[in-house]
């Protein structure tokens, strides 16, 4: 199976995917911030586990962050240019 990343425009409003009712459902950051920390959420691009961070006092916007950095995800802060699934992707 080959890895096909989502197009940037498809990811604009999707902060993460939430596992609910047996399926992964796209959610926006506002909803992700309201979820209990125990809820499983993953990156919609690489499927690595993510957590929500509220907006900072320094002006940083609310955002999702990978639990484990991954150089194959353009949504992370260490992307190396070649998209790939997260080595610990959750299904």
C-alpha positions in Angstrom: 0.0 0.0 0.0 1.4 3.4 -0.9 1.1 6.5 1.3 -0.9 9.4 -0.3 -0.9 12.5 1.9 -4.0 14.7 1.9 -3.8 18.0 0.0 -3.2 21.1 2.1 -6.6 22.5 1.1 -8.3 19.4 2.5 -6.5 19.9 5.9 -7.4 23.6 6.3 -10.2 23.2 8.9 -9.4 19.7 10.1 -7.2 19.8 13.2 -7.3 16.0 13.9 -9.3 12.9 13.6 -11.2 11.6 16.7 -11.9 7.9 17.2 -15.6 7.7 18.0 -18.3 5.0 17.4 -15.6 2.8 15.9 -14.5 5.2 13.1 -12.1 8.1 12.7 -14.0 11.4 12.3 -12.5 14.7 11.4 -12.7 17.5 14.0 -11.7 21.1 14.3 -9.4 22.6 16.9 -12.3 24.1 18.9 -13.8 20.6 19.5 -10.4 19.0 20.0 -9.7 21.4 22.9 -12.9 20.3 24.6 -12.2 16.6 24.5 -10.9 14.8 27.6 -7.2 14.0 27.4 -8.0 10.3 27.3 -9.7 10.5 23.9 -7.7 9.1 21.0 -6.9 11.7 18.4 -4.6 11.3 15.4 -3.1 13.5 12.7 -5.2 13.4 9.5 -2.1 13.3 7.4 0.3 10.8 8.9 -2.0 9.1 11.5 0.4 9.7 14.4 -1.1 10.4 17.9 -1.7 14.1 18.5 -2.9 16.4 21.4 -4.6 19.8 21.4 -2.9 22.9 22.7 -4.9 26.0 23.6 -3.9 29.5 22.4 -0.9 30.9 24.2 -0.7 34.3 26.0 2.2 35.1 23.6 -0.2 35.1 20.6 0.4 31.5 19.4 -2.8 30.1 18.0 -4.5 26.9 19.3 -3.0 23.9 17.5 -2.4 20.2 17.4 1.0 18.7 18.2 2.3 15.2 17.6 3.1 13.2 20.8 6.2 11.9 18.9 7.8 14.2 16.3 7.8 12.8 12.7 9.9 14.1 9.9 7.4 12.6 7.3 4.5 14.8 8.2 4.1 18.3 6.8 1.8 19.3 9.7 4.7 18.9 12.2 7.5 21.2 13.0 10.3 19.0 11.6 9.1 18.0 8.1 12.0 16.9 5.9 10.0 17.1 2.6 9.1 13.5 2.0 5.7 12.5 3.3 5.3 9.1 5.0 3.1 7.4 7.5 4.0 7.9 11.2 6.1 5.0 12.4 3.6 4.6 15.3 0.5 5.4 13.4 -2.8 4.5 15.2 -5.5 2.7 13.3 
